[in-house]
């Protein structure tokens, strides 16, 4: 009987430890730990009187432990422009409309903590002409504030900026603002 009781206590302790360690992986001294991979749905809001924004799309955002970030999405990757169908990546922002007709590389950048549950980040990706595959510029996404709540990441369009940078030199490229996007996603478990 004593062995059964000890085994029950041991199993209960191991189960409690496993549950507790999972919770600790999401929190550190009351701060949310943002490191990890997130699957987001990104949606550019409609602007009255402007052409419709691109359809909502999926994106993965990985926040690495030491402040680097990587990104991939379904809008600019994998031949988003199909000349036979006349499809491309159209954006409408404060600077007007822009039909990108481009493909993009994976994005890379950095992030930093700005509060107990908030971060900021910048991601840059190469942009290629959708027909010639010539490098024509960059796409830069900046977020002043993304909120992490449990396993959810939320960023609102007023706090984000997407820019198309025309030119192959990142330091001298001309920025065309395309506006912000709303994103909601969950940590990939």
C-alpha positions as CSV (number, residue, x, y, z in Angstrom):
1,X,0.0,0.0,0.0
2,X,2.9,2.4,0.9
3,X,4.4,1.8,-2.6
4,X,1.1,2.5,-4.3
5,X,0.7,5.8,-2.4
6,X,4.3,6.8,-3.2
7,X,3.7,6.1,-6.9
8,X,0.5,8.1,-6.9
9,X,2.2,11.1,-5.3
10,X,5.2,10.8,-7.7
11,X,2.9,10.6,-10.8
12,X,0.8,13.5,-9.5
13,X,4.0,15.6,-8.9
14,X,5.3,14.8,-12.4
15,X,2.0,15.8,-14.0
16,X,1.9,19.0,-12.0
17,X,5.5,19.8,-13.0
18,X,4.8,19.2,-16.7
19,X,1.8,21.6,-16.5
20,X,3.8,24.2,-14.5
21,X,6.8,24.1,-16.9
22,X,4.5,24.7,-19.9
23,X,3.1,27.8,-18.1
24,X,6.6,29.0,-17.3
25,X,7.6,28.7,-21.0
26,X,5.0,31.4,-21.7
27,X,5.9,33.7,-18.8
28,X,9.0,34.9,-17.1
29,X,8.7,37.0,-13.9
30,X,5.3,38.3,-15.0
31,X,6.5,39.2,-18.5
32,X,5.2,37.4,-21.5
33,X,8.0,35.5,-23.3
34,X,7.4,36.3,-27.0
35,X,10.0,34.0,-28.5
36,X,8.5,31.4,-30.7
37,X,6.7,30.9,-34.0
38,X,3.3,32.5,-34.7
39,X,0.8,31.8,-37.5
40,X,-1.0,35.0,-38.4
41,X,-3.9,36.1,-40.6
42,X,-3.0,39.5,-42.1
43,X,-5.7,41.8,-43.4
44,X,-5.3,45.3,-44.9
45,X,-8.3,47.5,-44.1
46,X,-10.3,49.0,-46.9
47,X,-9.8,52.7,-47.5
48,X,-13.0,54.6,-48.6
49,X,-12.8,55.7,-52.3
50,X,-9.7,53.5,-53.0
51,X,-9.4,50.2,-54.9
52,X,-10.0,47.2,-52.7
53,X,-7.0,45.9,-50.6
54,X,-5.5,42.5,-51.3
55,X,-7.4,39.6,-49.8
56,X,-6.4,38.4,-46.3
57,X,-3.4,36.1,-46.3
58,X,-1.5,33.8,-43.9
59,X,1.9,34.6,-42.5
60,X,4.4,32.9,-40.2
61,X,6.4,35.2,-37.9
62,X,9.2,33.7,-35.8
63,X,10.6,35.7,-33.0
64,X,14.0,34.2,-32.1
65,X,15.3,34.3,-28.5
66,X,18.0,36.9,-29.0
67,X,16.0,39.5,-30.9
68,X,16.1,38.4,-34.5
69,X,13.0,37.7,-36.5
70,X,12.0,35.8,-39.6
71,X,8.8,35.9,-41.7
72,X,7.1,34.1,-44.6
73,X,3.7,34.7,-46.1
74,X,1.4,33.5,-48.8
75,X,0.9,36.9,-50.6
76,X,4.4,37.6,-51.9
77,X,5.9,34.2,-51.9
78,X,5.4,31.4,-54.4
79,X,4.7,33.4,-57.6
80,X,2.0,35.6,-56.3
81,X,1.9,37.2,-59.8
82,X,0.5,35.1,-62.6
83,X,0.8,37.0,-65.9
84,X,-1.7,34.6,-67.6
85,X,-4.4,35.4,-65.0
86,X,-3.4,39.1,-64.6
87,X,-3.1,38.7,-60.8
88,X,-0.7,40.6,-58.6
89,X,-0.3,42.1,-55.2
90,X,-2.2,45.4,-55.2
91,X,-1.9,47.7,-52.2
92,X,-3.7,50.9,-51.5
93,X,-2.2,53.2,-48.8
94,X,-1.7,56.8,-48.0
95,X,0.6,57.2,-51.0
96,X,-2.1,55.9,-53.4
97,X,-2.5,52.6,-55.2
98,X,0.4,50.4,-56.2
99,X,0.2,47.2,-58.2
100,X,3.3,45.4,-57.1
101,X,3.2,42.3,-59.5
102,X,6.1,40.9,-57.6
103,X,7.5,37.9,-55.7
104,X,9.3,38.2,-52.4
105,X,11.9,36.4,-50.5
106,X,11.6,35.2,-46.9
107,X,11.7,38.2,-44.5
108,X,14.3,38.8,-41.9
109,X,14.6,41.5,-39.2
110,X,14.6,42.1,-35.5
111,X,12.2,42.5,-32.5
112,X,12.4,44.0,-29.0
113,X,10.2,44.1,-25.9
114,X,8.4,47.4,-25.4
115,X,6.3,46.4,-22.4
116,X,5.1,43.5,-20.3
117,X,2.9,42.1,-23.1
118,X,4.1,44.2,-26.1
119,X,6.9,44.1,-28.7
120,X,7.9,46.1,-31.7
121,X,9.6,44.6,-34.8
122,X,10.9,45.3,-38.3
123,X,11.0,42.8,-41.1
124,X,12.6,43.4,-44.6
125,X,12.3,41.1,-47.6
126,X,13.6,41.3,-51.2
127,X,11.0,42.1,-53.9
128,X,11.4,40.8,-57.4
129,X,9.6,41.7,-60.6
130,X,6.9,39.0,-61.1
131,X,7.7,38.6,-64.8
132,X,11.4,39.1,-65.1
133,X,12.5,38.0,-61.6
134,X,14.7,41.1,-61.5
135,X,15.4,42.5,-58.0
136,X,13.4,45.8,-57.9
137,X,13.4,46.7,-54.3
138,X,12.3,45.7,-50.8
139,X,9.2,45.3,-48.7
140,X,9.5,46.6,-45.1
141,X,7.0,45.9,-42.4
142,X,7.3,47.8,-39.1
143,X,5.2,47.3,-36.0
144,X,5.4,49.8,-33.2
145,X,3.2,47.6,-31.0
146,X,2.1,44.0,-31.2
147,X,0.3,42.7,-28.1
148,X,0.8,39.1,-26.9
149,X,-1.9,37.7,-24.7
150,X,-1.5,34.1,-23.8
151,X,-0.9,32.2,-27.1
152,X,-2.4,35.0,-29.2
153,X,-0.5,37.8,-31.0
154,X,-2.5,40.9,-32.1
155,X,-1.3,43.9,-34.1
156,X,-3.6,46.7,-35.2
157,X,-3.2,48.7,-38.4
158,X,-2.6,52.1,-36.7
159,X,0.6,50.7,-35.2
160,X,2.0,49.0,-38.3
161,X,3.4,50.4,-41.6
162,X,4.1,48.5,-44.8
163,X,6.4,50.2,-47.3
164,X,7.6,49.2,-50.7
165,X,11.2,50.5,-51.1
166,X,12.0,51.1,-54.8
167,X,15.7,50.5,-55.6
168,X,18.3,47.9,-55.0
169,X,20.3,49.8,-52.4
170,X,18.4,49.6,-49.1
171,X,20.0,52.8,-47.9
172,X,18.9,54.9,-50.8
173,X,15.7,53.2,-51.9
174,X,12.6,55.4,-52.2
175,X,9.9,54.4,-49.7
176,X,6.3,54.2,-50.9
177,X,4.0,53.8,-47.8
178,X,1.3,51.2,-48.4
179,X,-0.5,51.6,-45.0
180,X,-0.9,49.3,-42.1
181,X,-2.5,45.9,-41.6
182,X,-4.4,44.1,-38.9
183,X,-3.0,40.8,-37.8
184,X,-4.2,38.2,-35.4
185,X,-2.5,34.9,-34.8
186,X,-1.6,32.1,-32.5
187,X,1.6,30.6,-31.2
188,X,2.5,27.4,-33.2
189,X,2.6,24.7,-30.6
